[in-house]
Amino acid sequence: MLTVVLLSLLAVPPVEVEVFVPLCDNALLQCGRPPAGAPRALETNLYWGAMYGAERFLSRAPGFKMVSREPGPEGAAILRELVLERTAAKGERPVRLRLRAYAGDAIDTALEDFLRAAAGASRADLLVWAGHDRLMDREPPRVAAPPGATPRPVVVLACTSEQYFGPVLKTLGASPIALTRTLMAPEAYLLEALASTVARHGPTEPKAMRTALVEAYARYQRISLRSAGSVFSKLPPSEVALPGAVAPVSRSKP
C-alpha cells in the first residue's frame, strides 16, 4: 500500500496540449469530394474522419489511447471533444491531447476561442490550431484574456500562418513555437510528431518541434526534407546553432 502511495506521489503529470480543429468546409476552400468538405460530417471530413484526419489517425496511432470521446451540445459549434493520452517511454513525459472538433461553418467561433486561449484564457501547456487559415479571409477578431492571464505557447498548422497568425499572436503576447510559410496540409501525422516531441523535449522547444514537423511532413507527403523545410517558418537566430561556431573569448580583465 505504501509503495502505491509513493508511486502516485512521484507520478509525473502529463503535458497538456489543447488542439483546435475546425472541420474542412467546401464553402471556404476545396476539401475534395463533397463528404470531405461537409462542415459538420465528423466521420468523413478531411480534417477529422479521413485517413489523416485528427480522430481517425491519432486513435489508431501506436502509443496513443483514448481517454474520452464526448459529443458537443446539439447545434453547438463544438461537435466533439476527444481526449487522447500518449504513453511515455523511458525518459519521456506523458502527453494528454484534448482535441475539439469545431463545425466548419462555425470556424469563426473556433478562431475566437483559439485566440482567447492563446491570450491566456487556457491553462494548457501548448495550444495548437490545425485547419484552414481563417485569417486569410477576414480581419482578426477582437479578443480579451482574463485579467492576470498568462499568454500560452502556440503552434499553428495552417497555410502561411506566419504571415496571418504571426502578427496577431504577437499582439496577444503568445509565444509561437511553430508556424508555416507556404500552403500546406494540416494533417494528423503532424500532431503525432508534435506529441512525440513534447514528450521528449517539452512544449517550448522550437528547434526540436520544427525538426519533427519537417521530418513527418517529408515522410507523409513523399517530398524531400529540403522541400518540407520550406513549408515551416525558419527558426529565430537565437535558436540556430551555426556549424563550427564557438563562444567568443572574453577580453576583459578580471
KOLLODREN-472422 format. One line per field, with one value per residue: chain; residue number from 1; residue in one letter; x, y, z of N, C-alpha, C in turn. Coordinates in nm, 2 decimals, decimal comma. Layout:
! residues N
mol	A_...;
seq	NUM_...;
type	a_...;
n.X	X_...;
n.Y	Y_...;
n.Z	Z_...;
ca.X	X_...;
ca.Y	Y_...;
ca.Z	Z_...;
c.X	X_...;
c.Y	Y_...;
c.Z	Z_...;
END
This chain:
! residues 254
mol	A_A_A_A_A_A_A_A_A_A_A_A_A_A_A_A_A_A_A_A_A_A_A_A_A_A_A_A_A_A_A_A_A_A_A_A_A_A_A_A_A_A_A_A_A_A_A_A_A_A_A_A_A_A_A_A_A_A_A_A_A_A_A_A_A_A_A_A_A_A_A_A_A_A_A_A_A_A_A_A_A_A_A_A_A_A_A_A_A_A_A_A_A_A_A_A_A_A_A_A_A_A_A_A_A_A_A_A_A_A_A_A_A_A_A_A_A_A_A_A_A_A_A_A_A_A_A_A_A_A_A_A_A_A_A_A_A_A_A_A_A_A_A_A_A_A_A_A_A_A_A_A_A_A_A_A_A_A_A_A_A_A_A_A_A_A_A_A_A_A_A_A_A_A_A_A_A_A_A_A_A_A_A_A_A_A_A_A_A_A_A_A_A_A_A_A_A_A_A_A_A_A_A_A_A_A_A_A_A_A_A_A_A_A_A_A_A_A_A_A_A_A_A_A_A_A_A_A_A_A_A_A_A_A_A_A_A_A_A_A_A_A_A_A_A_A_A_A_A_A_A_A_A_A;
seq	1_2_3_4_5_6_7_8_9_10_11_12_13_14_15_16_17_18_19_20_21_22_23_24_25_26_27_28_29_30_31_32_33_34_35_36_37_38_39_40_41_42_43_44_45_46_47_48_49_50_51_52_53_54_55_56_57_58_59_60_61_62_63_64_65_66_67_68_69_70_71_72_73_74_75_76_77_78_79_80_81_82_83_84_85_86_87_88_89_90_91_92_93_94_95_96_97_98_99_100_101_102_103_104_105_106_107_108_109_110_111_112_113_114_115_116_117_118_119_120_121_122_123_124_125_126_127_128_129_130_131_132_133_134_135_136_137_138_139_140_141_142_143_144_145_146_147_148_149_150_151_152_153_154_155_156_157_158_159_160_161_162_163_164_165_166_167_168_169_170_171_172_173_174_175_176_177_178_179_180_181_182_183_184_185_186_187_188_189_190_191_192_193_194_195_196_197_198_199_200_201_202_203_204_205_206_207_208_209_210_211_212_213_214_215_216_217_218_219_220_221_222_223_224_225_226_227_228_229_230_231_232_233_234_235_236_237_238_239_240_241_242_243_244_245_246_247_248_249_250_251_252_253_254;
type	m_l_t_v_v_l_l_s_l_l_a_v_p_p_v_e_v_e_v_f_v_p_l_c_d_n_a_l_l_q_c_g_r_p_p_a_g_a_p_r_a_l_e_t_n_l_y_w_g_a_m_y_g_a_e_r_f_l_s_r_a_p_g_f_k_m_v_s_r_e_p_g_p_e_g_a_a_i_l_r_e_l_v_l_e_r_t_a_a_k_g_e_r_p_v_r_l_r_l_r_a_y_a_g_d_a_i_d_t_a_l_e_d_f_l_r_a_a_a_g_a_s_r_a_d_l_l_v_w_a_g_h_d_r_l_m_d_r_e_p_p_r_v_a_a_p_p_g_a_t_p_r_p_v_v_v_l_a_c_t_s_e_q_y_f_g_p_v_l_k_t_l_g_a_s_p_i_a_l_t_r_t_l_m_a_p_e_a_y_l_l_e_a_l_a_s_t_v_a_r_h_g_p_t_e_p_k_a_m_r_t_a_l_v_e_a_y_a_r_y_q_r_i_s_l_r_s_a_g_s_v_f_s_k_l_p_p_s_e_v_a_l_p_g_a_v_a_p_v_s_r_s_k_p;
n.X	0,08_0,19_0,39_0,24_0,12_0,35_0,44_0,23_0,26_0,50_0,44_0,46_0,30_0,09_0,19_-0,01_-0,19_-0,38_-0,59_-0,73_-0,96_-1,10_-1,34_-1,30_-1,44_-1,62_-1,73_-1,55_-1,29_-1,13_-1,19_-1,20_-1,38_-1,74_-1,83_-1,59_-1,57_-1,79_-1,92_-2,01_-1,98_-1,85_-1,74_-1,65_-1,51_-1,24_-1,04_-1,09_-1,23_-1,12_-0,85_-0,61_-0,71_-0,78_-0,91_-0,94_-0,68_-0,51_-0,63_-0,57_-0,30_0,02_0,09_-0,09_-0,38_-0,73_-0,90_-1,14_-1,44_-1,66_-1,97_-2,06_-2,29_-2,62_-2,64_-2,43_-2,12_-1,89_-1,85_-1,75_-1,55_-1,24_-1,03_-0,70_-0,43_-0,08_0,14_0,42_0,75_1,07_1,24_1,07_0,79_0,44_0,18_-0,11_-0,36_-0,61_-0,86_-1,07_-1,33_-1,45_-1,74_-1,72_-1,86_-1,87_-1,63_-1,54_-1,61_-1,44_-1,19_-1,20_-1,21_-0,97_-0,78_-0,84_-0,78_-0,50_-0,42_-0,43_-0,65_-0,67_-0,52_-0,36_-0,05_0,04_-0,09_-0,27_-0,35_-0,52_-0,60_-0,79_-0,66_-0,81_-0,77_-0,68_-0,90_-1,05_-1,07_-0,88_-1,04_-1,15_-1,03_-1,02_-0,83_-0,87_-0,81_-0,47_-0,40_-0,18_-0,02_0,00_0,22_0,21_0,12_0,07_-0,08_-0,15_-0,22_0,04_0,07_0,25_0,25_-0,02_-0,13_0,09_0,14_-0,09_-0,08_0,15_0,06_-0,11_0,07_0,13_0,34_0,48_0,56_0,58_0,53_0,40_0,51_0,41_0,15_-0,01_-0,08_-0,27_-0,24_-0,30_-0,07_0,12_0,04_0,09_0,37_0,42_0,33_0,50_0,74_0,69_0,67_0,94_1,10_0,96_0,71_0,80_1,02_1,14_1,33_1,35_1,08_1,03_1,21_1,09_0,84_0,90_1,03_0,82_0,64_0,78_0,80_0,53_0,42_0,58_0,81_1,12_1,34_1,43_1,24_1,02_1,11_1,09_0,83_0,78_0,82_1,13_1,37_1,43_1,73_1,85_1,79_1,93_2,20_2,52_2,73_3,04_3,06_3,20_3,21_3,27_3,59_3,65_3,77_3,80_3,96_4,02;
n.Y	-0,12_0,12_0,15_0,19_0,44_0,60_0,58_0,71_0,96_1,03_1,03_1,17_1,45_1,47_1,65_1,90_1,94_2,14_2,12_2,27_2,21_2,31_2,19_2,09_2,29_2,30_2,54_2,73_2,65_2,42_2,11_1,86_1,57_1,60_1,48_1,51_1,77_1,85_2,05_1,96_1,69_1,46_1,20_1,17_1,40_1,58_1,68_1,54_1,28_1,15_0,96_1,08_1,24_1,41_1,26_0,99_0,92_0,96_0,80_0,55_0,55_0,42_0,39_0,57_0,62_0,62_0,84_0,97_1,05_1,27_1,40_1,73_1,98_1,97_2,14_2,31_2,49_2,33_2,01_1,76_1,64_1,51_1,32_1,21_1,01_1,00_0,74_0,74_0,67_0,55_0,81_1,00_1,23_1,18_1,27_1,45_1,49_1,71_1,73_1,94_1,93_2,15_2,27_2,32_2,54_2,70_2,82_3,07_3,10_2,90_3,02_3,26_3,14_3,01_3,22_3,36_3,17_3,15_3,40_3,36_3,26_2,98_2,71_2,52_2,36_2,38_2,52_2,43_2,51_2,35_2,34_2,52_2,84_3,08_3,35_3,44_3,51_3,70_3,99_4,00_3,88_4,07_4,00_3,93_3,85_3,70_3,91_3,93_3,69_3,45_3,45_3,19_2,92_2,85_2,66_2,68_2,51_2,56_2,71_2,94_3,05_3,21_3,46_3,54_3,46_3,52_3,81_3,87_3,69_3,79_4,04_3,95_3,85_3,59_3,29_3,19_2,86_2,70_2,79_2,84_2,89_2,86_2,73_2,44_2,11_2,05_1,80_1,49_1,34_1,53_1,62_1,39_1,38_1,62_1,56_1,36_1,50_1,69_1,51_1,43_1,66_1,87_2,14_2,37_2,40_2,52_2,44_2,15_2,10_2,20_2,04_1,78_1,82_1,89_1,65_1,46_1,57_1,55_1,28_1,18_1,33_1,26_1,40_1,58_1,65_1,90_2,04_2,00_2,15_2,41_2,46_2,52_2,78_2,96_2,92_3,15_3,36_3,31_3,05_2,90_2,69_2,77_2,60_2,49_2,71_2,89_2,99_3,34_3,46_3,61_3,94_4,10_4,21_4,05;
n.Z	0,00_0,08_-0,11_-0,34_-0,28_-0,27_-0,53_-0,67_-0,57_-0,69_-0,95_-1,28_-1,39_-1,69_-1,99_-2,11_-2,40_-2,61_-2,87_-3,15_-3,40_-3,67_-3,88_-4,23_-4,48_-4,77_-4,86_-4,81_-4,89_-5,12_-5,04_-5,14_-5,23_-5,20_-4,93_-4,78_-4,74_-4,61_-4,36_-4,11_-4,09_-3,92_-3,95_-4,21_-4,28_-4,41_-4,22_-3,99_-3,99_-4,21_-4,37_-4,28_-4,09_-3,78_-3,56_-3,66_-3,74_-3,51_-3,32_-3,39_-3,39_-3,29_-2,94_-2,85_-2,65_-2,61_-2,40_-2,35_-2,53_-2,63_-2,73_-2,86_-2,74_-2,89_-3,19_-3,13_-3,17_-3,12_-3,21_-3,12_-2,85_-2,79_-2,60_-2,58_-2,47_-2,48_-2,43_-2,22_-2,30_-2,17_-2,01_-2,11_-2,09_-2,01_-2,24_-2,28_-2,51_-2,59_-2,81_-3,00_-3,21_-3,43_-3,59_-3,94_-4,05_-3,84_-3,80_-3,73_-3,46_-3,36_-3,42_-3,26_-3,00_-3,00_-3,02_-2,79_-2,60_-2,65_-2,56_-2,30_-2,17_-2,16_-1,97_-2,07_-2,16_-2,41_-2,71_-3,01_-3,34_-3,60_-3,91_-4,16_-4,26_-4,13_-4,11_-4,35_-4,48_-4,35_-4,12_-3,81_-3,52_-3,23_-2,92_-2,57_-2,29_-1,96_-1,67_-1,56_-1,68_-1,84_-2,14_-2,39_-2,52_-2,86_-3,16_-3,50_-3,74_-4,04_-4,36_-4,46_-4,20_-4,06_-4,18_-4,14_-3,89_-3,72_-3,66_-3,52_-3,30_-3,18_-3,08_-2,89_-2,71_-2,71_-2,75_-3,03_-3,13_-3,35_-3,69_-4,02_-4,37_-4,62_-4,85_-4,71_-4,58_-4,31_-4,15_-3,95_-3,89_-3,83_-3,58_-3,43_-3,45_-3,32_-3,06_-2,98_-2,98_-2,78_-2,56_-2,54_-2,53_-2,41_-2,43_-2,54_-2,72_-2,99_-3,20_-3,18_-3,23_-3,48_-3,64_-3,60_-3,72_-3,98_-4,07_-4,04_-4,22_-4,47_-4,49_-4,50_-4,71_-4,91_-5,00_-5,04_-4,76_-4,77_-4,93_-4,76_-4,54_-4,64_-4,60_-4,33_-4,08_-4,05_-3,79_-3,53_-3,51_-3,26_-3,20_-3,37_-3,43_-3,53_-3,76_-3,65_-3,48_-3,21_-2,87_-2,80_-2,70_-2,39_-2,35_-2,14_-1,84_-1,53;
ca.X	0,00_0,28_0,45_0,14_0,11_0,47_0,44_0,13_0,32_0,61_0,40_0,48_0,17_0,11_0,19_-0,15_-0,19_-0,52_-0,59_-0,85_-0,97_-1,22_-1,36_-1,29_-1,57_-1,61_-1,77_-1,43_-1,18_-1,15_-1,16_-1,20_-1,51_-1,83_-1,83_-1,47_-1,58_-1,92_-1,87_-2,05_-1,98_-1,73_-1,68_-1,60_-1,44_-1,09_-0,96_-1,13_-1,26_-1,05_-0,73_-0,51_-0,79_-0,73_-0,95_-0,91_-0,53_-0,45_-0,69_-0,50_-0,15_0,08_0,12_-0,20_-0,50_-0,85_-0,95_-1,28_-1,50_-1,78_-2,03_-2,09_-2,43_-2,68_-2,64_-2,32_-2,00_-1,81_-1,92_-1,70_-1,43_-1,17_-0,91_-0,61_-0,30_0,04_0,21_0,55_0,86_1,17_1,29_0,97_0,67_0,32_0,12_-0,25_-0,41_-0,75_-0,89_-1,20_-1,38_-1,55_-1,81_-1,65_-1,93_-1,85_-1,48_-1,51_-1,61_-1,32_-1,08_-1,21_-1,18_-0,82_-0,70_-0,86_-0,69_-0,36_-0,40_-0,42_-0,78_-0,65_-0,41_-0,28_0,09_0,06_-0,22_-0,25_-0,46_-0,49_-0,71_-0,78_-0,62_-0,93_-0,73_-0,66_-1,03_-1,12_-0,99_-0,87_-1,15_-1,10_-1,04_-0,96_-0,80_-0,90_-0,70_-0,37_-0,38_-0,05_-0,03_0,04_0,29_0,12_0,16_-0,04_-0,07_-0,24_-0,14_0,10_0,03_0,35_0,20_-0,15_-0,14_0,21_0,13_-0,20_-0,03_0,24_-0,02_-0,17_0,17_0,15_0,47_0,48_0,67_0,60_0,43_0,42_0,53_0,35_0,04_0,03_-0,19_-0,27_-0,29_-0,28_0,07_0,19_0,00_0,16_0,51_0,42_0,31_0,63_0,84_0,66_0,71_1,08_1,17_0,87_0,63_0,85_1,15_1,12_1,42_1,31_0,95_1,04_1,27_1,00_0,73_0,96_1,05_0,69_0,58_0,85_0,77_0,39_0,39_0,67_0,89_1,25_1,34_1,45_1,11_0,94_1,16_1,04_0,69_0,77_0,89_1,26_1,40_1,49_1,87_1,89_1,77_2,01_2,34_2,60_2,83_3,17_3,07_3,25_3,18_3,38_3,68_3,64_3,90_3,80_4,05_3,95;
ca.Y	0,00_0,24_0,16_0,25_0,58_0,67_0,59_0,81_1,10_1,05_1,03_1,29_1,49_1,48_1,77_1,92_2,00_2,16_2,12_2,33_2,15_2,34_2,09_2,15_2,34_2,33_2,68_2,82_2,60_2,30_2,00_1,73_1,52_1,67_1,44_1,56_1,92_1,87_2,11_1,90_1,55_1,42_1,07_1,18_1,52_1,57_1,71_1,47_1,14_1,09_0,88_1,16_1,33_1,41_1,14_0,86_0,89_0,95_0,70_0,43_0,56_0,35_0,46_0,66_0,56_0,71_0,86_1,01_1,09_1,32_1,49_1,86_2,00_1,98_2,27_2,39_2,50_2,21_1,88_1,65_1,66_1,39_1,32_1,10_1,02_0,93_0,67_0,78_0,58_0,59_0,94_1,09_1,26_1,15_1,38_1,44_1,58_1,74_1,78_1,99_1,94_2,26_2,27_2,41_2,66_2,78_2,84_3,20_3,07_2,83_3,12_3,34_3,06_2,98_3,34_3,39_3,07_3,19_3,52_3,32_3,20_2,84_2,68_2,42_2,38_2,41_2,53_2,40_2,52_2,26_2,36_2,63_2,97_3,17_3,49_3,47_3,55_3,80_4,06_3,93_3,92_4,13_3,91_3,98_3,75_3,74_3,99_3,85_3,57_3,43_3,40_3,05_2,88_2,80_2,60_2,70_2,43_2,62_2,78_3,07_3,11_3,31_3,59_3,58_3,45_3,57_3,94_3,86_3,63_3,89_4,15_3,89_3,81_3,44_3,25_3,09_2,76_2,66_2,84_2,79_3,00_2,83_2,64_2,31_2,02_2,04_1,66_1,45_1,29_1,64_1,62_1,28_1,42_1,72_1,50_1,29_1,60_1,74_1,41_1,42_1,79_1,97_2,21_2,51_2,38_2,54_2,36_2,01_2,09_2,22_1,92_1,68_1,85_1,88_1,51_1,40_1,62_1,50_1,13_1,15_1,40_1,20_1,50_1,59_1,73_2,04_2,09_2,01_2,25_2,53_2,48_2,57_2,90_2,95_2,95_3,28_3,34_3,26_2,91_2,83_2,67_2,78_2,50_2,53_2,83_2,88_3,11_3,43_3,47_3,74_4,02_4,18_4,17_4,02;
ca.Z	0,00_0,09_-0,24_-0,43_-0,24_-0,31_-0,68_-0,71_-0,54_-0,78_-1,09_-1,35_-1,46_-1,83_-2,06_-2,16_-2,53_-2,65_-3,02_-3,21_-3,53_-3,74_-3,99_-4,36_-4,53_-4,91_-4,89_-4,78_-4,97_-5,19_-4,95_-5,22_-5,26_-5,11_-4,79_-4,72_-4,71_-4,54_-4,24_-3,98_-4,10_-3,85_-3,99_-4,35_-4,30_-4,44_-4,11_-3,87_-4,01_-4,32_-4,33_-4,20_-4,00_-3,64_-3,47_-3,72_-3,74_-3,38_-3,24_-3,44_-3,38_-3,18_-2,82_-2,81_-2,61_-2,60_-2,26_-2,36_-2,66_-2,59_-2,83_-2,82_-2,73_-3,02_-3,26_-3,09_-3,26_-3,10_-3,25_-3,04_-2,78_-2,78_-2,52_-2,60_-2,40_-2,54_-2,33_-2,21_-2,29_-2,07_-2,04_-2,17_-2,01_-2,08_-2,31_-2,30_-2,62_-2,59_-2,94_-3,02_-3,35_-3,45_-3,72_-4,04_-4,07_-3,71_-3,79_-3,66_-3,32_-3,33_-3,42_-3,14_-2,89_-3,00_-2,99_-2,65_-2,52_-2,67_-2,48_-2,16_-2,11_-2,13_-1,89_-2,14_-2,18_-2,56_-2,79_-3,15_-3,44_-3,71_-4,00_-4,25_-4,20_-4,15_-4,12_-4,49_-4,54_-4,27_-4,02_-3,68_-3,42_-3,11_-2,81_-2,45_-2,19_-1,83_-1,61_-1,50_-1,76_-1,90_-2,28_-2,40_-2,64_-2,97_-3,29_-3,60_-3,86_-4,14_-4,47_-4,44_-4,07_-4,01_-4,23_-4,10_-3,74_-3,65_-3,60_-3,42_-3,18_-3,11_-3,01_-2,77_-2,62_-2,72_-2,80_-3,14_-3,13_-3,49_-3,78_-4,16_-4,47_-4,75_-4,84_-4,65_-4,54_-4,16_-4,12_-3,81_-3,86_-3,77_-3,44_-3,38_-3,44_-3,22_-2,93_-2,95_-2,95_-2,65_-2,46_-2,52_-2,52_-2,36_-2,53_-2,58_-2,79_-3,14_-3,29_-3,18_-3,28_-3,63_-3,70_-3,61_-3,81_-4,12_-4,10_-4,06_-4,35_-4,58_-4,50_-4,55_-4,84_-5,00_-5,06_-4,97_-4,64_-4,81_-4,97_-4,64_-4,46_-4,69_-4,55_-4,19_-4,06_-4,00_-3,65_-3,50_-3,50_-3,13_-3,19_-3,48_-3,39_-3,65_-3,77_-3,61_-3,40_-3,07_-2,79_-2,81_-2,58_-2,32_-2,35_-2,02_-1,74_-1,40;
c.X	0,09_0,35_0,36_0,13_0,23_0,48_0,35_0,19_0,43_0,57_0,41_0,35_0,20_0,12_0,05_-0,14_-0,34_-0,52_-0,73_-0,85_-1,10_-1,23_-1,35_-1,42_-1,55_-1,66_-1,66_-1,31_-1,21_-1,10_-1,15_-1,34_-1,61_-1,83_-1,70_-1,48_-1,72_-1,89_-1,91_-2,05_-1,85_-1,66_-1,62_-1,51_-1,29_-1,01_-0,99_-1,15_-1,19_-0,92_-0,63_-0,58_-0,75_-0,78_-0,91_-0,76_-0,48_-0,51_-0,63_-0,35_-0,09_0,12_0,02_-0,32_-0,61_-0,89_-1,10_-1,32_-1,64_-1,84_-2,06_-2,24_-2,50_-2,69_-2,53_-2,21_-1,91_-1,89_-1,88_-1,57_-1,37_-1,05_-0,83_-0,49_-0,20_0,12_0,36_0,65_0,96_1,23_1,19_0,86_0,55_0,26_-0,03_-0,30_-0,57_-0,79_-1,04_-1,23_-1,48_-1,61_-1,74_-1,72_-1,94_-1,70_-1,45_-1,52_-1,48_-1,20_-1,08_-1,17_-1,03_-0,74_-0,72_-0,78_-0,55_-0,33_-0,39_-0,55_-0,77_-0,53_-0,33_-0,14_0,13_-0,07_-0,18_-0,37_-0,42_-0,61_-0,68_-0,74_-0,73_-0,89_-0,69_-0,79_-1,09_-1,02_-0,98_-0,98_-1,08_-1,13_-0,97_-0,94_-0,84_-0,78_-0,60_-0,34_-0,24_-0,07_0,04_0,13_0,19_0,19_0,04_-0,01_-0,18_-0,16_-0,09_0,07_0,13_0,30_0,07_-0,17_-0,03_0,19_0,02_-0,15_0,07_0,17_-0,08_-0,06_0,20_0,29_0,46_0,59_0,69_0,49_0,47_0,44_0,46_0,22_0,08_-0,10_-0,18_-0,31_-0,23_-0,14_0,15_0,16_0,07_0,31_0,52_0,42_0,44_0,74_0,82_0,70_0,86_1,15_1,09_0,80_0,68_0,99_1,13_1,20_1,38_1,17_0,96_1,10_1,17_0,89_0,78_0,98_0,92_0,63_0,64_0,81_0,63_0,35_0,48_0,75_1,02_1,24_1,36_1,32_1,02_0,98_1,12_0,90_0,68_0,86_1,03_1,27_1,46_1,64_1,92_1,88_1,85_2,15_2,43_2,71_2,97_3,18_3,12_3,22_3,30_3,46_3,67_3,77_3,91_3,90_3,97_3,96;
c.Y	0,13_0,26_0,23_0,40_0,66_0,69_0,70_0,95_1,13_1,06_1,16_1,33_1,50_1,63_1,79_2,00_2,02_2,19_2,17_2,28_2,20_2,25_2,16_2,18_2,38_2,47_2,77_2,78_2,47_2,18_1,86_1,69_1,59_1,62_1,49_1,70_1,95_1,92_2,05_1,75_1,49_1,30_1,08_1,30_1,51_1,59_1,63_1,32_1,07_1,02_0,95_1,27_1,31_1,28_1,01_0,82_0,86_0,84_0,56_0,44_0,49_0,44_0,56_0,58_0,66_0,72_0,89_1,06_1,14_1,41_1,63_1,87_2,02_2,12_2,36_2,39_2,38_2,09_1,76_1,69_1,53_1,41_1,20_1,12_0,94_0,87_0,71_0,66_0,62_0,72_1,04_1,13_1,22_1,28_1,36_1,54_1,59_1,81_1,82_2,00_2,04_2,24_2,37_2,54_2,75_2,81_2,97_3,18_3,00_2,93_3,21_3,26_3,03_3,10_3,38_3,30_3,11_3,31_3,49_3,27_3,05_2,82_2,56_2,46_2,42_2,42_2,50_2,44_2,43_2,26_2,48_2,76_3,07_3,32_3,53_3,53_3,67_3,88_3,98_3,97_3,99_4,03_3,97_3,86_3,80_3,82_3,90_3,72_3,57_3,38_3,27_3,03_2,82_2,75_2,62_2,62_2,47_2,69_2,91_3,13_3,21_3,45_3,63_3,57_3,52_3,71_3,95_3,80_3,72_3,99_4,09_3,85_3,66_3,41_3,15_2,99_2,71_2,72_2,80_2,91_2,98_2,76_2,50_2,23_2,00_1,90_1,60_1,38_1,40_1,65_1,50_1,32_1,53_1,66_1,42_1,38_1,66_1,64_1,41_1,55_1,90_2,05_2,33_2,50_2,40_2,46_2,22_2,00_2,10_2,10_1,81_1,70_1,84_1,73_1,44_1,44_1,56_1,35_1,11_1,22_1,34_1,31_1,51_1,67_1,88_2,11_2,10_2,12_2,39_2,57_2,55_2,69_2,87_2,98_3,08_3,26_3,28_3,11_2,83_2,82_2,68_2,67_2,56_2,66_2,80_3,00_3,20_3,44_3,61_3,81_4,10_4,12_4,14_4,14;
c.Z	0,00_-0,04_-0,34_-0,41_-0,29_-0,46_-0,73_-0,68_-0,64_-0,93_-1,16_-1,42_-1,61_-1,88_-2,13_-2,29_-2,57_-2,80_-3,07_-3,36_-3,59_-3,87_-4,13_-4,42_-4,68_-4,95_-4,87_-4,87_-5,03_-5,10_-5,02_-5,24_-5,16_-4,96_-4,72_-4,67_-4,65_-4,40_-4,11_-3,99_-4,04_-3,91_-4,13_-4,37_-4,32_-4,31_-3,98_-3,90_-4,12_-4,28_-4,24_-4,12_-3,86_-3,56_-3,54_-3,71_-3,60_-3,30_-3,28_-3,43_-3,27_-3,06_-2,77_-2,76_-2,59_-2,45_-2,26_-2,49_-2,64_-2,70_-2,77_-2,80_-2,87_-3,07_-3,22_-3,19_-3,25_-3,12_-3,16_-2,97_-2,75_-2,70_-2,54_-2,51_-2,47_-2,43_-2,33_-2,21_-2,19_-2,11_-2,09_-2,06_-2,08_-2,13_-2,32_-2,40_-2,60_-2,72_-2,94_-3,16_-3,36_-3,59_-3,82_-4,06_-3,94_-3,69_-3,72_-3,51_-3,28_-3,32_-3,30_-3,01_-2,88_-2,96_-2,84_-2,56_-2,53_-2,58_-2,33_-2,09_-2,09_-2,04_-1,95_-2,15_-2,32_-2,63_-2,94_-3,23_-3,56_-3,81_-4,10_-4,19_-4,23_-4,16_-4,26_-4,55_-4,47_-4,18_-3,89_-3,59_-3,30_-2,99_-2,69_-2,35_-2,05_-1,76_-1,54_-1,57_-1,82_-2,04_-2,29_-2,52_-2,74_-3,09_-3,38_-3,72_-3,96_-4,25_-4,43_-4,31_-4,01_-4,05_-4,16_-3,95_-3,67_-3,59_-3,50_-3,29_-3,10_-3,03_-2,88_-2,67_-2,62_-2,78_-2,91_-3,14_-3,27_-3,58_-3,92_-4,25_-4,60_-4,74_-4,79_-4,62_-4,39_-4,11_-3,99_-3,78_-3,80_-3,62_-3,37_-3,35_-3,33_-3,08_-2,89_-2,91_-2,81_-2,54_-2,44_-2,48_-2,44_-2,47_-2,58_-2,64_-2,94_-3,23_-3,30_-3,25_-3,44_-3,70_-3,71_-3,71_-3,96_-4,16_-4,12_-4,19_-4,47_-4,60_-4,56_-4,68_-4,95_-5,08_-4,99_-4,85_-4,67_-4,85_-4,85_-4,55_-4,51_-4,64_-4,42_-4,17_-4,01_-3,86_-3,64_-3,48_-3,36_-3,11_-3,29_-3,43_-3,52_-3,65_-3,74_-3,53_-3,26_-3,00_-2,79_-2,68_-2,52_-2,32_-2,22_-1,92_-1,61_-1,31;
END
